[in-house]
Structures are given as C-alpha cells and as structure tokens.
Amino acid sequence: MKAGVAAALLTHYDRHARALPWRVPPGSAERPDPYRVWLSEVMLQQTTVAAVIPYFAAFTTRWPTVTALASAEDAEVMAAWAGLGYYARARNLLACARVVAGQHGGRFPDTEEGLRALPGIGGYTAAAIAAIAFSRRAVVVDANVERVVSRLFAIEAPLPTSRPAIRDATDAITPERRAGDFAQAMMDLGSSLCLPRNPQCLLCPLRESCAAHLEGRAEAYPVKPPKKDKPHRLGRVWWLERADGYVWIERREAKRMLGGMTGLPTSAWDKRDSDKRSPSKPEPPLAGEWTALNQPVDHVFTHFRLTLTVERLRVTDARPEGAGQWWPLARIGEAGLPTLFAKVARAVMEGGDD
C-alpha cells in the first residue's frame, strides 16, 4: 500500500498543488526558505490559511529574515500579530528567532532533533520544517493528515486515543524521497477533498486504497469522543475615556492570558478560580461613576467561554495608577488590540452614549 499511496498522491500534487506564498511549487529548482516555512507553520497552528496569508505577507515584508525578526521590538511583533489569536505563538516566535539568530548564526537546524530544541517548536512543527525546508524524511501529522489517515486505514479508536496509530500509519506511507511534497500533498488533500463533512471521494486520488471509502463510511472517521461543554467565565472590562477623545490602554502582564498584548483594564477572568477567591465586585482602575453597557461582550477561547460586562467612565484629566497610555480613539484600530479587546472597542463605539 505504501508505494501506491505515495505515488498516487504525489502525482495528484504535481498537478493540483495549492499556490501559497510560503510554498515552493513541486518540480521547482528553487529551494524552500526555512524562515518562511517556519513562520508559516507557526502561524498556521489552529488558524486557517485564508486568515494567515495577509499576516504572513505583512511579517515577511517588514521582517524578511529571521535575523530581522530577532531584532524587532517585542511590542511591534505583538501588535503585528494582533487578531491572529493564540498569542503565546507570537512570544515563542520572537524567542525562537532570537535563538536562531544568536546561537545558530541565523540558520535553522536541519534536523527534527535540532529544531525541537528551539523555543515554541514541538514535534509536528519540527517534522514539517525538516521535511519541507530540508527534504528530510519526517512523519508530519496535522489535523488534516489525521483525518486523511484515519479514513485511509479506517482507524476505529476515537481521538485522541487513536493518535499513536495514526502516526504509525502515516509513517508506513511516507516515502523516503519527496517527504516534504508528500506532507504538503496530504495537507492539501485534507483541506480540499477529504473534508470533515461531505468528503469529495470521487475526486480523491486515494479512493481505491481508502478503507473508509470502500466501506461507504468516510464521514464516520476520524472517530471523535462526545463534545464537552466549555466552562463559562464571567468578568469585567473597563473603558476609561478622556473627554478629548483618548482611551486608556495598557500592556498585559506576560504571565496572563494575552500576555504582552495591548489591552484594556479587566478583572482577573483569566485566572481559573478568580470568582471563587474574589466573590465581591472587582475594583475598577479608577474611582468614579462607571456605567455598564447594556450589551456584554462574548468571546470563545479554546478551553472556555467568556462574557465580559463592559463598564465605561469619562474623565477630564485623571488617570489610573500603573503603566499604560492614553490612545487616540480615532486611531484605535492601530493600537494592536487582540480580538477580545477589539470586540469591546466596537461595542463601545457602536453603543455611543447609551
């Protein structure tokens, strides 16, 4: 099965490979740039290709090499990342760039072992970079590959229990040559044909080898455990606005959720047991007659749902204690606010004086 699957998939990939800004087309004499491969893989973690493309273009224009990125200010990179989510990736991105620039002469290690030693690079990312950027044989398994291989072998165990079996099966079909193309071909197959719903089996180059297709049950794989309801947390966010059109923003502490990002003052909603420890109403950043917006702001994180009550206060010249700055409301879109706080800003601006 191994040789047949790899050959059929690579033939399909040669004809139908997606054109992506970080990818070298199959058959090209150009060699992939490890920096661009690494940057794209970090950005693509739990994020769609469509969302990543404009961020990737902005980053590679502003910081065209890993050395340039390593020299960037933390605040600049965090602001450029705003809206892409999973902000620990941006902090790890900078840490990794600085290690590569400072300890490896601006060159990424070319083995999985060497890559895994870098900050923020786990098993999947190390395998993907080794295969795609350095033509190493590596077993690359992302969510798309999990789905393709689960169907190809009709793996009955539910996720995440099935992951070792999926990895072993992927290893069995990964070729010695063109492992990078094979990995990208598997990702393309999962994103274009072997879809979570309504898989396009009749167009799939692997349909004759696919156990799930032959069973007529492709959509039943991968088997997933029952979904658990996400915990629901409550919190407050304070919109402190100056009469001349400025709003108070601060940089969040590194150890908090959205750490290192610009934000608005909030209660400790990101601490799991904050409500149990502090049942009383949290103190705002400045004493005054705060007014709650009629509409709270809802946001969904990976592991919990959050509802924030938005409280607003207008002042003339008072300012809270601690680090922060007054930011012009007319340029709030340039403040580098992550999605959660951008939602708050929209809610306030659309709410007007209500």
C-alpha positions as CSV (number, residue, x, y, z in Angstrom):
1,M,0.0,0.0,0.0
2,K,2.8,2.4,0.9
3,A,4.3,2.9,-2.5
4,G,1.0,3.1,-4.3
5,V,-0.4,5.7,-1.9
6,A,2.6,7.9,-2.1
7,A,2.9,7.7,-5.9
8,A,-0.8,8.4,-6.5
9,L,-0.8,11.3,-4.0
10,L,2.4,12.9,-5.4
11,T,1.2,12.6,-9.0
12,H,-2.0,14.4,-7.9
13,Y,0.0,17.0,-6.0
14,D,2.2,17.8,-9.0
15,R,-0.9,18.8,-10.9
16,H,-3.1,20.4,-8.2
17,A,-0.7,21.8,-5.5
18,R,-2.1,25.0,-4.0
19,A,-0.1,28.1,-4.7
20,L,0.8,29.6,-1.3
21,P,3.2,32.4,-0.6
22,W,5.4,30.3,1.6
23,R,5.5,27.3,-0.7
24,V,7.9,26.3,-3.5
25,P,5.9,24.7,-6.3
26,P,6.6,21.0,-7.0
27,G,9.3,20.5,-9.6
28,S,10.8,23.9,-9.0
29,A,14.6,24.3,-8.8
30,E,14.1,26.9,-6.1
31,R,14.8,25.7,-2.5
32,P,12.3,26.4,0.3
33,D,13.4,29.2,2.7
34,P,13.4,27.6,6.2
35,Y,12.5,31.0,7.7
36,R,9.3,31.3,5.6
37,V,8.5,27.6,6.2
38,W,8.9,28.0,10.0
39,L,6.9,31.3,10.1
40,S,4.0,29.8,8.1
41,E,3.9,26.7,10.2
42,V,3.8,28.7,13.4
43,M,1.1,31.0,12.0
44,L,-1.0,28.1,10.7
45,Q,-1.3,26.4,14.1
46,Q,-5.1,26.2,14.7
47,T,-5.6,29.0,12.2
48,T,-6.9,28.9,8.6
49,V,-4.8,29.5,5.5
50,A,-7.1,32.4,4.5
51,A,-6.5,34.1,7.8
52,V,-2.7,33.6,7.8
53,I,-1.9,34.8,4.3
54,P,-2.2,38.6,4.9
55,Y,-0.3,38.3,8.2
56,F,2.4,36.3,6.5
57,A,2.8,38.9,3.8
58,A,3.0,41.7,6.4
59,F,5.6,39.9,8.5
60,T,7.8,38.9,5.6
61,T,7.7,42.4,4.2
62,R,8.5,44.0,7.5
63,W,10.9,41.3,8.7
64,P,12.2,39.4,5.6
65,T,14.7,37.3,7.5
66,V,14.9,35.6,10.9
67,T,17.7,38.0,11.9
68,A,15.5,41.0,11.1
69,L,12.7,39.5,13.2
70,A,15.0,38.7,16.0
71,S,16.0,42.4,16.2
72,A,12.4,43.6,16.3
73,E,10.9,45.1,19.5
74,D,8.5,42.8,21.4
75,A,5.7,45.4,21.3
76,E,6.0,45.7,17.5
77,V,5.7,42.0,16.9
78,M,2.8,41.6,19.3
79,A,1.0,44.5,17.7
80,A,1.6,43.0,14.2
81,W,0.2,39.6,15.5
82,A,-3.0,41.2,16.9
83,G,-6.1,39.5,15.6
84,L,-4.4,36.2,14.7
85,G,-5.0,34.7,18.1
86,Y,-3.2,32.2,20.3
87,Y,-0.8,34.9,21.3
88,A,1.8,32.6,23.0
89,R,2.8,31.8,19.5
90,A,4.0,35.4,18.9
91,R,6.1,35.3,22.1
92,N,7.6,32.0,21.1
93,L,8.2,33.3,17.6
94,L,10.4,36.1,19.0
95,A,12.2,33.8,21.4
96,C,12.9,31.3,18.6
97,A,14.1,33.9,16.2
98,R,16.5,35.3,18.8
99,V,17.9,31.8,19.5
100,V,18.4,31.1,15.8
101,A,20.0,34.5,15.2
102,G,22.1,34.5,18.3
103,Q,23.1,30.9,18.7
104,H,22.9,29.4,15.2
105,G,24.2,32.3,13.0
106,G,20.7,33.0,11.6
107,R,20.3,29.4,10.2
108,F,17.7,27.0,11.4
109,P,18.9,23.5,12.4
110,D,18.2,21.0,9.6
111,T,17.1,18.0,11.7
112,E,14.0,17.3,13.8
113,E,16.1,16.9,16.9
114,G,17.8,20.3,16.4
115,L,14.5,22.0,15.6
116,R,12.7,20.6,18.6
117,A,15.4,22.2,20.8
118,L,14.2,25.7,19.7
119,P,11.6,27.7,21.7
120,G,8.0,27.0,20.6
121,I,8.8,24.2,18.2
122,G,7.0,20.9,19.0
123,G,7.0,17.6,17.3
124,Y,4.7,18.4,14.5
125,T,6.3,21.7,13.6
126,A,9.8,20.2,13.7
127,A,8.8,17.4,11.4
128,A,7.1,19.8,9.0
129,I,10.1,22.1,8.8
130,A,12.6,19.2,8.5
131,A,10.6,17.7,5.6
132,I,9.5,20.8,3.7
133,A,12.6,23.0,4.2
134,F,15.4,20.4,4.4
135,S,14.0,17.4,2.5
136,R,14.4,15.1,5.5
137,R,12.1,12.1,5.8
138,A,9.8,13.0,8.6
139,V,6.4,11.9,9.7
140,V,4.2,15.0,9.5
141,V,0.7,14.8,11.1
142,D,-1.6,17.8,11.5
143,A,-5.4,17.8,11.8
144,N,-5.8,17.3,8.0
145,V,-3.4,14.4,7.9
146,E,-5.2,12.9,11.0
147,R,-8.5,12.9,9.0
148,V,-7.0,11.5,5.8
149,V,-5.1,8.7,7.5
150,S,-8.0,7.8,9.8
151,R,-10.1,7.3,6.7
152,L,-7.4,5.6,4.7
153,F,-6.9,2.9,7.3
154,A,-10.5,3.1,8.9
155,I,-9.0,3.6,12.4
156,E,-11.8,2.8,14.8
157,A,-10.3,4.2,18.0
158,P,-11.5,7.7,18.9
159,L,-9.3,10.7,19.0
160,P,-7.1,11.4,20.9
161,T,-6.5,7.7,21.7
162,S,-6.0,7.0,18.1
163,R,-3.1,9.4,17.6
164,P,-0.3,6.8,18.0
165,A,-2.0,4.5,15.5
166,I,-2.4,7.4,13.1
167,R,1.2,8.4,13.4
168,D,2.3,4.8,12.8
169,A,0.1,4.5,9.7
170,T,1.4,7.9,8.4
171,D,5.0,6.6,8.9
172,A,4.1,3.5,6.9
173,I,3.1,5.5,3.8
174,T,5.6,8.4,4.0
175,P,8.2,7.9,1.2
176,E,11.9,8.3,1.6
177,R,12.1,10.8,-1.2
178,R,9.9,14.0,-1.6
179,A,8.8,13.7,2.0
180,G,8.1,17.5,2.1
181,D,6.0,17.3,-1.0
182,F,4.2,14.3,0.4
183,A,3.4,16.1,3.7
184,Q,2.1,19.2,1.8
185,A,0.1,16.9,-0.5
186,M,-1.6,15.3,2.5
187,M,-2.4,18.7,3.9
188,D,-3.9,19.8,0.6
189,L,-5.9,16.6,0.2
190,G,-7.4,17.2,3.7
191,S,-8.2,20.8,3.0
192,S,-9.6,20.4,-0.5
193,L,-11.1,16.9,-0.9
194,C,-11.0,14.9,2.3
195,L,-13.2,17.4,4.1
196,P,-14.7,16.9,7.6
197,R,-18.2,17.0,6.0
198,N,-19.2,15.8,2.5
199,P,-15.7,14.5,1.5
200,Q,-15.2,14.5,-2.2
201,C,-14.3,10.8,-2.5
202,L,-15.0,10.6,-6.3
203,L,-12.3,13.1,-6.9
204,C,-9.8,11.7,-4.5
205,P,-6.6,10.1,-5.9
206,L,-6.5,7.6,-2.9
207,R,-10.1,6.4,-3.1
208,E,-9.2,2.9,-4.3
209,S,-6.9,2.5,-1.3
210,C,-9.2,4.1,1.2
211,A,-10.8,1.6,3.7
212,A,-13.4,4.2,4.8
213,H,-14.5,4.9,1.2
214,L,-14.7,1.2,0.4
215,E,-16.9,0.8,3.5
216,G,-19.0,3.7,2.3
217,R,-18.4,5.4,5.7
218,A,-15.8,8.1,5.0
219,E,-17.6,10.7,7.1
220,A,-17.6,8.5,10.1
221,Y,-13.8,9.0,10.5
222,P,-11.9,10.1,12.4
223,V,-14.0,8.9,15.4
224,K,-14.4,11.6,17.9
225,P,-15.3,11.5,21.6
226,P,-18.5,13.3,22.7
227,K,-18.1,17.0,23.0
228,K,-17.9,18.5,26.4
229,D,-19.5,21.8,27.2
230,K,-16.9,24.6,27.7
231,P,-16.8,26.2,31.1
232,H,-18.3,29.7,31.1
233,R,-16.4,32.5,32.9
234,L,-17.6,36.0,33.7
235,G,-15.6,39.1,34.1
236,R,-15.4,42.9,33.7
237,V,-13.6,45.2,31.4
238,W,-13.2,48.9,32.0
239,W,-13.3,51.5,29.2
240,L,-11.8,54.7,30.6
241,E,-12.2,57.5,28.1
242,R,-10.8,61.1,28.3
243,A,-13.1,64.0,27.3
244,D,-10.7,65.0,24.5
245,G,-11.1,61.6,22.7
246,Y,-8.5,59.3,24.2
247,V,-8.9,55.9,25.8
248,W,-6.7,54.2,28.4
249,I,-4.9,51.1,27.2
250,E,-2.2,49.0,28.9
251,R,0.1,46.2,28.2
252,R,-0.9,42.9,29.8
253,E,1.5,41.1,32.1
254,A,3.4,38.4,30.3
255,K,2.1,35.6,32.5
256,R,-1.5,36.4,31.9
257,M,-3.7,35.3,29.0
258,L,-3.0,37.6,26.0
259,G,0.3,38.4,27.8
260,G,2.4,41.0,26.2
261,M,-0.5,42.3,24.2
262,T,-2.1,45.8,24.4
263,G,-5.4,45.6,26.2
264,L,-8.0,47.3,28.4
265,P,-8.1,47.1,32.2
266,T,-10.0,43.9,33.3
267,S,-10.9,41.8,36.2
268,A,-9.0,38.5,36.7
269,W,-11.2,36.5,34.4
270,D,-8.1,34.6,33.0
271,K,-7.5,33.0,36.4
272,R,-9.4,29.8,36.7
273,D,-10.5,30.2,40.3
274,S,-10.8,34.0,40.3
275,D,-14.6,34.1,41.0
276,K,-14.2,31.6,43.9
277,R,-11.4,33.6,45.5
278,S,-13.0,37.1,44.9
279,P,-16.8,36.8,45.0
280,S,-17.2,40.6,45.6
281,K,-17.3,43.0,42.7
282,P,-13.7,43.7,41.4
283,E,-12.3,47.2,41.8
284,P,-12.1,49.3,38.7
285,P,-8.8,51.1,37.8
286,L,-10.1,54.5,38.9
287,A,-12.9,55.6,41.3
288,G,-15.9,57.1,39.6
289,E,-19.4,56.7,38.4
290,W,-18.9,53.8,36.0
291,T,-21.8,53.0,33.6
292,A,-22.3,49.5,32.3
293,L,-23.1,49.0,28.6
294,N,-26.4,47.2,28.1
295,Q,-24.8,44.6,25.9
296,P,-21.9,42.4,27.3
297,V,-19.2,41.1,25.1
298,D,-18.9,37.4,24.5
299,H,-15.7,35.6,23.3
300,V,-14.8,31.9,22.9
301,F,-11.3,30.7,23.8
302,T,-10.0,27.2,23.2
303,H,-10.9,25.9,26.7
304,F,-13.7,28.2,27.9
305,R,-16.3,30.8,27.0
306,L,-16.1,34.3,28.4
307,T,-18.7,37.0,28.9
308,L,-17.4,40.5,29.9
309,T,-19.5,43.2,31.3
310,V,-18.3,46.5,29.8
311,E,-18.2,49.5,32.2
312,R,-17.5,53.0,30.9
313,L,-16.2,56.2,32.5
314,R,-15.4,59.6,31.0
315,V,-12.8,61.8,32.8
316,T,-11.2,65.1,32.2
317,D,-7.6,64.6,33.2
318,A,-7.4,61.8,35.9
319,R,-5.5,58.7,35.1
320,P,-5.1,55.3,36.8
321,E,-2.0,54.2,38.6
322,G,0.4,51.8,36.9
323,A,1.8,51.5,33.4
324,G,-0.4,52.5,30.5
325,Q,-1.1,55.2,28.0
326,W,-3.8,57.4,26.5
327,W,-4.5,56.3,23.0
328,P,-6.5,58.4,20.4
329,L,-9.9,56.9,19.7
330,A,-9.6,57.9,16.1
331,R,-6.7,55.5,15.8
332,I,-8.0,52.7,18.0
333,G,-7.6,50.3,15.0
334,E,-3.8,50.9,15.1
335,A,-3.5,50.0,18.8
336,G,-2.7,46.4,18.2
337,L,-5.6,45.2,20.3
338,P,-6.3,41.4,20.2
339,T,-9.7,40.2,19.0
340,L,-11.3,40.2,22.5
341,F,-10.5,43.9,23.2
342,A,-11.2,44.9,19.6
343,K,-14.7,43.5,20.2
344,V,-15.0,45.6,23.3
345,A,-13.9,48.7,21.4
346,R,-16.5,48.1,18.7
347,A,-19.2,47.5,21.4
348,V,-18.4,50.9,23.0
349,M,-18.1,52.8,19.7
350,E,-21.4,51.4,18.4
351,G,-23.1,51.9,21.7
352,G,-22.5,55.6,21.5
353,D,-23.7,57.4,24.7
354,D,-26.1,54.6,25.7
